[in-house]
């Protein structure tokens, strides 16, 4: 790979655009909840809008309506979702693209590693004045704080 090839990818490939997007935390967290945690391969457009609206309202930080995000994410400029009509159906479906799945996996691995480091640090940190019960809990790992 040379510089020009990588620069072209950086500017045009959806896999490179997603982590740089202003709303990347929204896109990745929402798509992770729907497609990874809930283990959904495809979802109707109406259900996607409903879930995104619930997420957007609960967080309160997303300025556009859910439908606008749903229309923006599958565009060729972004390419994070694929819209299609299943054979014999008039209900539009959406599913993640390959590049989005790659980023969801990368973020999941990074988040797990970060939680693991946090758990390891808490487990190995000895309390300042533990007392006998605190020392026993520290040695056995009972009562340790885990970010999971």
N, C-alpha and C positions, 0 to 999 in steps of 0.2 A: 504494500500500500504506500502510496506517495501522498504528499501534502495536498495536491489538487483533488485527488480522489476523496480524501477524508474531508476536505473543505466542502466539496459538493454534497457529500452525505450530511454533513453538519447543517448545511443550509436547506436541504430538501427532503431528507428522509424523516418520516414520522417518528421513528425510533429515537432520533436525535432531538426532535422538537419537543417531545413530551416533558422531559425533565427540565427544560428551559422555559416552559410555559408559565405565565403568571399565575394560572390557576392549577398548576401541577399538583399541589397537595389535595385540592378538591377532586380532581380527576382520578388520581391514584387511590385516594382513600375510598371514594365512592365506588369505583370500579372493583377495587379489592373486596369491599363488603359484598357487593352483588355477585361478582363472578367467581371469586376465590372462596371467601368464607361461606357464602350460601351455596356454592358449587353449582352455579347456573351456567349452562353453555350458551343459551340464547334467551332473550326476554322480549316480551312485546313492548312496542314503543310506548303504549299507554302505561304499562306497569313501570317502565323505566322512568317516565316523567313523574309518576306518582311517588316513587321511591326517592327520586332526586329532589322533588319538592319537599318531602318530609325531611330529608337530610339538610337541605338548604334552610328551611325554617327553623330546625332545631339548632343549627350552628349560627344562623343569623348574620353571616359575613359575606354572603354571595350576592352580588348586586343584580344579576340577571335572573329572569324567570327560568324555571326548570326546562321549559320547552326550548328556550334559546340555547342552553348548554347542549341539550340532546340534538339539536340541529347543527350545532357547531362541531361537535366531536367527530362525526363521520365524514366531514368535508375532506376533499383531497388535500387541502392545506394542512389538516391535522391528521386524519386517518387513524384515530384512536378506536373508533367503532366502525363496524360494517353494518349497514342497513340492507335488509333484503326481505323478500316475500317468499315464504316456504311454498313448495309446490301445492297447489290446490287450496291456498289460503289467501284471503284478502287482508289479513292482519300483518302489518309490518313488524319485523323482528329486528333485534340488534344483538350483536355479539362483538367481543373484543377482537382486534386484529392481532396478528402475530407479533408485531412490534410492541403493542401494548402488553401482551402477555409476558414478553421478555422483561419489560420494566416492572410489571407487577411482581414477577419472581425476584428481580434484583432488589427491589425495595423490601420485599418480605424477608429476604436473606439478611439485608442490612439491618432491618429492625430487630430481627431475632438475635443477630450478633450483638447489637447494642444492648438489648435486654440481658443477654448472657453476661456481658461484661459488667453490667450493673449488679446482677444477682451475685456474680462471683465476688465483686468488691464488697458487697454488703455481708456476704457469708464469711469472708475472711477478715473483716474488720472486727476486732475485739472491742467490746464495750469498755469505756474508760474505767468504770468501777462496777463490774458485773455482778458481784455477789455470787454465791454458790449456784443459785437457780439460773442466773444469767449466763454464767460460764458453762453450765451443763447444756443450756439451750444453744449457746454458740457452738460448742463442740459437736453436738448432734445435728445441728441444722434445724432444729425445731424452732418455729417462730421466726425463721429468717424471712426477710422481705424479698419478694420476687416481683419483677415487673410484668410477669405474664398474666 
